[in-house]
Amino acid sequence: MITLSIYWYRCDLCGKNSPTANCTIKNRKLNVCYRCFITFKLWNKCSDYGWKIEVKRLSNANTEEKLEKLEFILEEISKKE
């Protein structure tokens, strides 16, 4: 008897579930669906994010510096993906 297992993985960017033949719980780094993969390669954005990071500006000079560093780090991370 042959059995076929269908696993589901959730895209870390848009939050949509997609079927896959292999279990993605082991060796899990970042799950990206084909829709987000295509939009990242072409336009560097996803049409429907499951999460979003926003940084609010505050009036404190030290906080401004820290926020600029954080924004720079977030940009570098998004460039690597």
N, C-alpha and C positions, 0 to 999 in steps of 0.2 A: 504494500500500500504506500503510495506516494502522498506526502502532505506538503502543502505550500503554506508557508507562514507569511503574512503581510504585516509589516510593522508600520507604525506611524511616527513621524518626527515633526516637531513644531519648529517653524522658521524663527530664528532668534531676532529677526528684523521686523517682519510684518505680523508674526503670530499665527499665520495660517498653518493648518496641518496638511501634510502630504504623505502618500503611501510610499514605502520603500521595501525592498526585498531583504535588506540586512538590518540587524538591530543596531541602533546608533547610540545606545546608552553607554557601551564600552567605547573607549577612545573618543569621547565627545569633546570637540574643540569649539566649533561654531557651526550650527546648522543654518544654511541659507537655501531657500527655495529657488527654483529656476527664474521666477518672476523678479525677485530681488537681485539675483545674480546678473540678469540681463540689464536691469535698470542701473545697477551700479557700474557696470562696464561701459554703458553708453552715456548715461547722464550723471553719474555719480550721486544718485539719490534714489530712494525707494518711495513709491507712491503711497504706501499705507504702512506706517511704522507701528509696531506693537509697543515700542517704548521710544522716548525722546529725552535727550538731556538738554536742559536749558540752564543758562547761567545768568543770574540777575546782577546788574551793576549796582554797587553800593557806593556811598560817598566817601568812605574811608580810603585814604591813599594806599595803605598796606593791603587792604582787601582788594583794591583795584589791581595791584601788582600780582597778587595770588590768583585772581580770576583770569588775568591775561595769560599767566603760565598754564593754568588749567585748560583754557581754550586752546592754547598752542599744543598741549599734549593730546587733547581730543582730536585736533586736526591731524596730527601725526599718526594717531591710531587709525583714523578713518582712511588715510592715504595708504597705509599698509594693507588694508583689506581690499 
